[in-house]
Amino acid sequence: MNDALTALALTCTLKPSPAPSSSDLIAGQVLDELRGHGVAGDRVRVVDFDVRPGVKTDMGEGDQWPSIRSRILEADIVLLSTPTWLGHPSSIAQRVLERLDAELSETDAEGRPSMFGKVAAVAVVGNEDGAHKIVADCFQALDDIGFTVPAQGCTYWNAEAMTSTDYNDLDGPPEAVAETNRTLAANAAHLARLLKAHPYPPPG
């Protein structure tokens, strides 16, 4: 069996490229850790695309979600990376989850929901509290959609309350964050290989 795996990080910063982004930075750090487990990865900065509001796989002319969706379908691991705004995930992250809601009606050749067999992880950054709540909300949505969540499948960084320091301003990840990134990557790769070798049974 081919045990090669791929990962896609959906960076949900509000900042278009090429502006520096803390969400994009931590996503890249997680992808670096995944490469150490034989997982090839890439990033998509979602704000750079015209992702229309809606809950269909294709919202019509001009909608660029289908090109992102095709990359999600090819990936074994999907990382949702979001900043914290007013204690919540970014509006871009929420739109990604809304568009993924369409997958509840999509199935593979065996009749399984289209995201069955894919692993989801979450990364959160911000200079305010709220990371645990954001992770909980994202995990619930991703689980509903059909992704599988690994043990300790999230990583996050929060600055001291009421400061202006961004993750992007640091010289490197704090050791606690680096260790959490390593654990996330190891567990996500392990779970993805298990699911690839032993897929969920088809319905019925």
Backbone torsions as a table, in degrees:
resi	resn	phi	psi	omega
1	MET	NA	138.4	176.4
2	ASN	-76.2	117.4	-177.5
3	ASP	-101.3	13.8	176.3
4	ALA	-66.0	135.9	-177.8
5	LEU	-124.6	155.4	175.4
6	THR	-129.0	150.6	178.4
7	ALA	-129.6	148.5	175.7
8	LEU	-129.8	124.4	176.1
9	ALA	-98.5	123.1	175.0
10	LEU	-96.1	100.8	-178.5
11	THR	-85.1	121.7	-171.3
12	CYS	-109.2	33.2	172.8
13	THR	-61.9	157.0	173.2
14	LEU	-86.6	-5.5	-173.9
15	LYS	-95.5	118.6	175.8
16	PRO	-65.6	156.1	174.1
17	SER	-63.5	146.0	7.6
18	PRO	-100.7	23.0	-177.7
19	ALA	-59.1	138.4	176.0
20	PRO	-57.8	140.8	-177.0
21	SER	-138.9	126.2	176.8
22	SER	-66.5	-37.4	178.5
23	SER	-63.7	-39.7	178.7
24	ASP	-69.2	-36.7	-180.0
25	LEU	-63.3	-49.5	-177.7
26	ILE	-68.5	-31.8	175.8
27	ALA	-62.4	-42.8	178.1
28	GLY	-63.9	-36.2	178.5
29	GLN	-65.8	-39.8	177.0
30	VAL	-66.4	-41.6	177.9
31	LEU	-62.2	-37.0	176.1
32	ASP	-60.6	-42.4	177.9
33	GLU	-65.3	-38.6	179.2
34	LEU	-64.5	-34.7	178.5
35	ARG	-61.1	-30.2	176.5
36	GLY	-67.3	-13.4	176.8
37	HIS	-109.5	19.8	176.2
38	GLY	77.6	22.9	-178.5
39	VAL	-107.8	118.2	176.1
40	ALA	-80.9	133.7	-175.4
41	GLY	-136.2	160.9	179.0
42	ASP	-148.4	163.5	-178.9
43	ARG	-119.2	148.1	170.8
44	VAL	-125.7	121.6	174.2
45	ARG	-89.2	102.6	-167.2
46	VAL	-61.4	-33.5	-177.9
47	VAL	-63.7	-18.1	178.2
48	ASP	-75.2	-8.5	-177.5
49	PHE	-113.8	153.7	176.4
50	ASP	-86.8	86.2	179.4
51	VAL	-95.6	109.7	-174.4
52	ARG	-75.7	151.3	173.4
53	PRO	-67.6	148.2	179.1
54	GLY	146.4	174.9	-178.7
55	VAL	-128.6	37.5	173.7
56	LYS	-117.7	158.4	178.7
57	THR	-68.0	-24.3	178.8
58	ASP	-144.0	117.7	-178.4
59	MET	-94.6	16.4	172.6
60	GLY	101.4	-170.5	-173.8
61	GLU	-53.6	129.3	179.3
62	GLY	93.5	-17.0	-179.7
63	ASP	-73.6	124.7	-178.4
64	GLN	-101.4	5.6	176.1
65	TRP	-60.1	-39.7	-178.5
66	PRO	-53.6	-34.9	179.5
67	SER	-69.9	-35.4	175.8
68	ILE	-70.4	-43.1	-179.6
69	ARG	-57.8	-39.8	-179.4
70	SER	-62.3	-33.7	178.5
71	ARG	-74.2	-34.5	175.0
72	ILE	-62.8	-43.6	-179.1
73	LEU	-62.7	-28.2	-180.0
74	GLU	-83.2	-17.2	-173.8
75	ALA	-87.2	150.0	173.2
76	ASP	-91.6	-30.0	-178.9
77	ILE	-127.5	132.4	177.0
78	VAL	-120.2	124.2	177.5
79	LEU	-106.7	122.1	174.8
80	LEU	-98.4	115.3	-177.4
81	SER	-115.6	123.0	-173.8
82	THR	-137.8	147.0	168.8
83	PRO	-78.7	168.9	175.3
84	THR	-101.1	124.0	176.0
85	TRP	-128.8	117.5	-179.1
86	LEU	54.3	35.6	177.7
87	GLY	79.8	9.4	-176.5
88	HIS	-129.2	164.9	172.0
89	PRO	-66.1	162.1	179.9
90	SER	-65.3	160.6	176.6
91	SER	-62.5	-29.0	177.3
92	ILE	-66.4	-43.2	177.9
93	ALA	-62.3	-41.7	178.5
94	GLN	-62.9	-40.1	178.7
95	ARG	-65.1	-39.5	176.9
96	VAL	-58.0	-46.0	179.8
97	LEU	-64.4	-38.8	178.1
98	GLU	-63.9	-40.7	178.8
99	ARG	-69.5	-34.9	177.1
100	LEU	-68.0	-19.9	177.5
101	ASP	-56.7	-28.0	178.9
102	ALA	-62.0	-23.4	-177.5
103	GLU	-68.2	-15.2	176.4
104	LEU	-62.5	-22.2	-179.0
105	SER	-103.1	-0.1	-178.4
106	GLU	-103.9	142.0	-178.7
107	THR	-132.1	160.1	175.2
108	ASP	-88.5	-172.9	-176.3
109	ALA	-63.8	-21.7	-179.7
110	GLU	-96.1	2.8	178.8
111	GLY	88.4	5.3	177.9
112	ARG	-81.4	147.5	173.1
113	PRO	-52.7	144.5	-167.7
114	SER	-60.9	-25.6	-178.6
115	MET	-95.4	-1.8	174.7
116	PHE	-59.2	136.5	179.8
117	GLY	93.2	-8.7	177.3
118	LYS	-100.2	142.9	-180.0
119	VAL	-97.5	138.3	177.2
120	ALA	-118.1	140.7	174.8
121	ALA	-134.7	162.2	-175.9
122	VAL	-133.9	139.2	173.3
123	ALA	-126.4	138.3	-177.2
124	VAL	-134.3	136.0	173.6
125	VAL	-131.5	155.8	176.9
126	GLY	171.8	160.5	175.8
127	ASN	-103.7	31.2	173.2
128	GLU	-148.1	164.2	-178.3
129	ASP	-74.0	168.7	176.4
130	GLY	129.1	-2.8	-174.2
131	ALA	-60.4	-44.0	-178.2
132	HIS	-62.6	-41.4	179.0
133	LYS	-65.9	-40.6	178.5
134	ILE	-63.1	-45.7	178.4
135	VAL	-59.8	-44.4	-179.4
136	ALA	-60.4	-45.5	-179.7
137	ASP	-64.9	-43.5	-179.4
138	CYS	-66.6	-43.1	179.0
139	PHE	-61.7	-41.4	178.9
140	GLN	-60.8	-45.7	179.6
141	ALA	-64.4	-45.9	-178.4
142	LEU	-64.6	-37.3	176.0
143	ASP	-64.9	-44.0	177.7
144	ASP	-57.5	-40.4	-177.0
145	ILE	-70.0	-23.6	175.4
146	GLY	124.5	-2.0	176.3
147	PHE	-71.8	159.8	174.8
148	THR	-110.6	134.3	-175.3
149	VAL	-102.9	126.8	179.2
150	PRO	-78.4	164.1	172.5
151	ALA	-59.3	133.9	-179.7
152	GLN	48.9	48.1	-175.9
153	GLY	-87.9	28.8	176.7
154	CYS	-136.3	159.5	172.7
155	THR	-141.4	151.9	179.8
156	TYR	-158.9	162.4	174.0
157	TRP	-142.8	131.4	173.1
158	ASN	-124.1	133.4	174.0
159	ALA	-75.9	169.2	173.3
160	GLU	-58.0	141.4	-176.5
161	ALA	-55.2	140.3	173.1
162	MET	63.2	32.4	173.2
163	THR	-115.5	169.7	-178.1
164	SER	-106.0	9.1	-179.0
165	THR	-71.6	132.4	175.4
166	ASP	-106.2	156.5	175.8
167	TYR	-56.9	-35.2	180.0
168	ASN	-63.7	-19.6	-178.3
169	ASP	-82.8	-15.0	-175.8
170	LEU	-75.4	156.2	176.9
171	ASP	-72.3	-21.7	179.6
172	GLY	-179.3	172.3	-179.9
173	PRO	-67.8	136.6	171.9
174	PRO	-56.5	152.2	-174.8
175	GLU	-57.1	-37.9	180.0
176	ALA	-62.8	-39.5	178.1
177	VAL	-70.0	-42.4	178.9
178	ALA	-59.6	-42.5	178.7
179	GLU	-65.7	-39.3	178.1
180	THR	-66.0	-40.0	175.4
181	ASN	-58.8	-41.8	-179.4
182	ARG	-64.9	-41.5	179.6
183	THR	-66.3	-45.5	177.5
184	LEU	-54.7	-49.8	-177.0
185	ALA	-62.7	-44.9	-179.1
186	ALA	-62.4	-44.7	-177.0
187	ASN	-72.9	-37.0	178.5
188	ALA	-65.7	-43.3	179.0
189	ALA	-65.2	-42.1	178.8
190	HIS	-60.3	-48.3	-178.2
191	LEU	-66.3	-39.8	179.8
192	ALA	-62.4	-38.3	178.6
193	ARG	-68.3	-38.3	177.0
194	LEU	-62.0	-45.1	-178.4
195	LEU	-68.4	-32.7	177.9
196	LYS	-68.6	-36.8	179.8
197	ALA	-79.2	-30.9	-176.7
198	HIS	-134.2	80.2	-177.0
199	PRO	-63.6	157.4	173.0
200	TYR	-60.0	146.5	179.0
201	PRO	-68.3	149.3	175.7
202	PRO	-68.0	158.4	-178.6
203	PRO	-64.9	152.0	176.8
204	GLY	86.7	NA	NA
